[in-house]
Amino acid sequence: MTAALLALLLRPAHAAEVFGEVADEVTIGMGGTWARVFPTTDGFWFGQGAGGDFWIEDIGLDLSGYDDQKRIKLTEHAGLQDTQIERCDDGGWLVVGSATLDTFDDSAYAWRSDKDNNRGPTVVIEEREDARAHNDMAVLCTSGNEGVAFQNGRGGGASSFFPISDNAVGSLKTVEFNAQGAAFAVRPSDGKVVGADTANSASKEIRFRVFSADWSTADTYEADVPKDYASWPQRLLPYGDGWLVVYVTTPSQMAMGGEGPVWVLALDADFQTVDSVQVTNDGEIGGRPWIGRNGDVLAVSYDRGVQPRITLVKLAADSVPDGDDIPDTADDGDTGDTDCCKDDESGDSTGEDPPCCKDAGILDCGCSSTRGAGGAMLLGLWAALLRRRRTQ
């Protein structure tokens, strides 16, 4: 973080139920797409598709820890086109990627890694199969439901869910769901799988389906979007009794998606909108959107111009659920300067704070946990990064 950034003052947030300030966009990683973020105990994992494979790295809370030499490769292919990752209940990962052998995206593969990022063997899901569109897949990795859904055919309709267990693919299940550019999540209240999709490539509503154990549809809900048309609702997160969903706007149903700014909606338990925020500027194209939450910081990731980007959004303290269910990741990696803050003797003889704490803009060198809202570490970060809230 530069001294100029640290000198910026935190501007007051507009009144809102869920979303507060929006920070400046951060360009991160090497050229690539499929930017993905997940919380760690001290910051965020950052993942991206690059060079035909998928990579992850712990980048810390202030997003400054990216290092090409510390990336961890979770796939082994070198020819993947579209990729998708999900954190599993055991703290490991499930990554699925598509590839072209004869026709576009006619093949798909998967890799399961454990919580120490030890990669398992390549799992062949399908090869040279044109009956499904293997791009823009939706991945799920929770106990009893690990697998991936691909849209059947090339023109919409139902999808097929392929269970993946013990490095093997089970029998596919037909799902009433448009998997391309969609998302799965598990509802904490009853453990049921929920899917977020749109009826068309662009729609005035985001649709939410609650699935029964046999993958039949139990309930369907719709949430209106506040502006233009929605496409690519690629990340759905439980948030207390409600949800957060990210998507890309497009100006008309004739557009093919990914033509406009990134938005996030906050929904209640019945999937009705209670708040919304426009994350990127008008005129900016944000492809393949995603969100990850660490306490009261929401990281929104996407790519533009074949380059990953992340924007942080402050969440209203009174809306943040108590505690975060961050899976055990054993070794979350090097989070950078904040490590020395854990050493009580890292300051000098005058009793001043350790230099790393000053550099990071942390006001309290006690290294308080980032899992709760309002910690001193987060306050220092937001004093440096935050810009303003965008609303419509």
C-alpha angles and dihedrals in degrees: 000000000000126000089245091058092047090054093059115109124229109248119215116266122240116248109277140153097227116354126064132164124001118216128217116279116263120211108214143176130007124307110299146096141245095069109193133181131196130175124255126187089265106026138316141322110226120205132182143169111243135151093009094302140077123251136186135195138173106246101176130237097294092049092238100115101084114133124168089213094057099051117125118218112221097181135048112209115087091206106068117135108183120022136184131187135193132187112239128219092256092056094259130111141250115203124185125188137182128220140180121241104154106347132019112297092344093148138054136192137184138207128195120203128187126232090275090056093250105157122225127213125294112273115208109217098174136338129198091358114143096177090089136046102234094188125097092019128182116233129199127187115176133120109294093004113069115145149075138271125216126187114251114240125349100277108059131265128114127352137220123237116208114200113218119199134155090000092302134106120236130207113300121248124210111236129193093232140104099235098184108104092353138120144224129212137166120242108232094210095065109000094246121148116247124197126203117203143134126247091232137013085277126019142170088232137048110221125217123198125191111208129210121225091270091052094252115138113264099176139359127206134178131207121198116229116230097228139023118329130320128232136163102026087183102161129047118179129185110238113186106301090339141047148251120218129183125205144156123248125224126191097234144004088252091066117090097232132263092068100122149025128320119252135186125207127200112212135190125232090280092052095252118144116255099166140359138193133194105223103186130040127267110270094030118116114218114188129196098006124205140170136208127180131213110179108301094346119094115196113205113196130189139137133247127179091006090300128113118238135185129198122188120218123195115228122216108260095227091055097052114106117238109266131352125251098223108169118238106268096178095211113023092184133241110329093188128224098007091072092075090054087071090064110086091201097051093099124082128262092271090068094244120151118274112270092243091062092052092047092051092048091240112156097194117047091198087097093227116202118275091212094086127061122259101021118161090247091059093045091056092048094050093047086061103038113031123108114166143299118269115210137164 
